[in-house]
Amino acid sequence: MGQIIKGRSISKGVVEGTALVSKERLSFLYTDPATGRFLDRGHSLYGQDLKDTILVIPWMRANLDMWKLYWCWKEGTAPKAIVAIEADDYIIAGTIMSEMPCVHRLEVDPTKAIKSGQRVRVDGDRGIIEILE
């Protein structure tokens, strides 16, 4: 068993995957739903594939993000789960619509505790994150 970080559940489900961490706010408006690739040239995740990742972010930054996140989910190119410092209304709506586990308000800053490339389990049922490696 790895390190467990407790938080608050937003949407249910349990998934495992590889973490992709950004310390910057993220807008799904810059995501290509056909590929899951992030296309914001000014962002540290530019060119990264969000598909099937455990996306760890501070929060989103645009009100249409929930629809773009849902579109990616419908196309099969969305992250498996989102872990946020603070889930705003857009993350909440987007992850619930997309039936995607989401946890926020963790006891530590997830953008510092989790590193890109680590295997992570998100338990949206219990509101916990487990860093597996």
C-alpha positions in Angstrom: 0.0 0.0 0.0 1.3 3.5 -0.9 0.8 6.9 0.5 -2.8 7.8 1.2 -4.1 11.4 1.0 -7.5 12.1 2.3 -9.8 14.7 0.7 -13.4 15.3 -0.2 -15.2 13.4 -2.9 -16.9 15.3 -5.8 -17.9 12.4 -8.0 -17.9 8.7 -7.5 -15.8 5.9 -8.9 -12.5 4.2 -8.4 -9.8 4.3 -11.1 -6.0 3.8 -11.4 -3.7 5.5 -13.8 -0.6 7.6 -14.4 -0.6 11.1 -13.0 -0.2 14.1 -15.1 0.4 17.1 -12.8 0.2 20.8 -13.6 0.7 23.7 -11.1 -1.1 26.0 -13.5 -4.9 26.4 -14.0 -6.1 24.4 -17.0 -8.8 25.1 -19.5 -10.3 22.2 -21.4 -11.2 24.6 -24.2 -7.6 23.9 -25.4 -8.1 20.2 -25.6 -8.7 18.4 -28.9 -11.6 16.0 -28.3 -10.5 13.7 -31.2 -7.1 13.0 -29.6 -7.1 14.2 -26.0 -4.0 16.4 -26.8 -3.7 19.7 -24.9 -3.1 22.5 -27.3 -2.5 25.7 -25.2 0.9 26.8 -26.3 1.4 29.0 -23.3 0.8 26.1 -20.8 3.3 23.7 -19.3 1.1 20.8 -20.5 1.2 21.9 -24.1 1.3 18.9 -26.4 0.6 16.4 -23.6 -2.0 13.7 -24.1 -4.7 14.0 -21.3 -6.4 10.7 -22.3 -6.5 8.1 -19.6 -4.4 10.1 -17.1 -5.1 11.1 -13.6 -5.1 14.8 -14.1 -3.9 16.8 -11.1 -4.5 20.5 -11.2 -5.2 23.5 -9.0 -8.5 24.3 -10.8 -10.0 25.1 -14.2 -10.2 28.5 -15.7 -13.2 28.9 -18.0 -16.9 28.3 -17.7 -17.3 26.2 -20.9 -14.7 23.7 -19.6 -17.4 21.4 -18.4 -18.8 20.9 -21.9 -15.4 20.4 -23.5 -14.5 17.9 -20.7 -17.8 16.1 -21.4 -17.1 16.1 -25.2 -13.7 14.5 -24.6 -15.3 11.9 -22.4 -17.9 11.1 -25.1 -15.0 10.8 -27.6 -13.0 8.5 -25.2 -10.1 11.0 -24.9 -10.7 12.4 -21.4 -8.6 11.8 -18.3 -9.7 8.9 -16.1 -10.1 11.2 -13.1 -9.4 14.7 -11.9 -7.7 15.6 -8.6 -7.9 19.3 -7.8 -6.8 21.7 -5.0 -10.2 23.2 -5.2 -13.0 21.9 -7.5 -14.9 24.9 -8.9 -18.4 24.6 -10.3 -17.0 23.7 -13.8 -15.0 20.7 -12.5 -17.9 19.6 -10.4 -20.4 19.7 -13.3 -17.9 18.3 -15.9 -16.8 15.3 -13.8 -20.4 14.5 -12.7 -21.7 14.7 -16.3 -18.7 12.6 -17.5 -19.1 10.0 -14.7 -15.5 10.7 -13.8 -14.1 10.3 -10.3 -13.0 13.6 -8.8 -11.5 14.5 -5.4 -10.5 17.9 -4.0 -9.7 19.7 -0.8 -7.0 17.2 0.1 -5.1 17.4 3.4 -2.0 18.3 1.3 -1.5 20.2 -2.0 -1.9 17.4 -4.6 0.2 19.4 -7.1 3.2 19.1 -4.8 2.5 15.6 -3.3 1.9 13.8 -6.6 4.5 13.8 -9.4 3.8 13.3 -13.1 4.4 9.7 -14.1 3.5 8.2 -10.7 0.8 5.5 -10.5 -2.2 6.8 -8.6 -5.5 5.4 -7.5 -8.4 7.8 -7.1 -11.2 6.6 -4.9 -14.1 9.1 -5.5 -16.4 6.9 -3.4 -14.3 7.5 -0.2 -12.5 10.8 -1.2 -9.0 9.5 -1.1 -6.0 9.4 -3.3 -3.4 6.6 -3.1 0.1 7.1 -4.6 1.0 3.6 -5.6 4.7 4.2 -6.5 
